[in-house]
Amino acid sequence: MATATDDVDEIRRKMAKIRRELHEDVRGVVASAEAVTDWHRYIRNYPWIALGVATAVGYVIVPRRHRSVPHDLATHADVARVREVVEERRGKEQDTKSSKERKGLVGLGLSILGPIALRAAQGYAMKYLENWILLQQETMDAGPPPPGPTRAPGEQGRSSGQPFR
């Protein structure tokens, strides 16, 4: 009769054998998956088929050329009408081009003078606010204001307690 330890040892040997076989099987599956996804192998083994597939893909991807109209189908009247339309368009383009140039000069002038005017306005506003703040500090240091509305020099119609708008 077999003992329990012999059974356990036999099971362990079988499990080790199964693990080894499983490991080898996984290696084989990985190797075959790598071989299937290796496109270099297909080109080496099947060069003519690879060339045909590349040609077919290129044919599908590259857009077709536009067909040109044969010269003998257009009449002289058609050519004359086309020339008239082209001349009209050229005239319109020149008109719009000159107006765009004028707009460009005005735009250039505004782009140069605009920031200068903005900077001057900011400077004026800052100077005004600084003077207003100094006046407020002086009135605070001088004591309580006299009764009634007081006006700062240079302010017309605004009381000194209202902020600049």
Steps between C-alpha positions, in 0.01 A plus 500: 500500500618846416549738779379857515852641461550301178173637363599855592842460334336356187254793483790747540692334215193512275438868587864587422473316168176684415661835590799425273275398211278804554806728501623342175153533344483869591844555349381331181185715484704820552749397230223425250324830580827687440548313171147589385544870574850525344436667162866466400456123491213530250704724274795259513288190442246647252665794317271499193182486704630782722577708190149440363337594831710822521403590142130441568510709820682780315244494222214531748664774709632731225226728359411477133600767253236735367412442140574792271259616233628437149590824319288431195173500702523866605391750236646844443186657647548300820862611522398864446239479779753349737749778420234764570420347837869477589554867410199606710631305798847653463348849499300424815806355671702812425222721640477297820878487522531880493226538764675242715824694465322816618348311788843361572650848529223617732536185704876549517453856623253389765721216611785745553302787657252288698745374765651848536157655563410221742823550695436876520145441629630257761762751611238775533268271700783392733606861563140598575455209744830574676397865549157394625652254749749762625215747546303240697799431724555871561136549596519200735816638665352851532214386719125474459366660185300819534123463469364494150640358178865580426654513158855414407685733265429402142181305584179638361170379630637198688533479873838396635362180650397348167751282313611581146296329232 
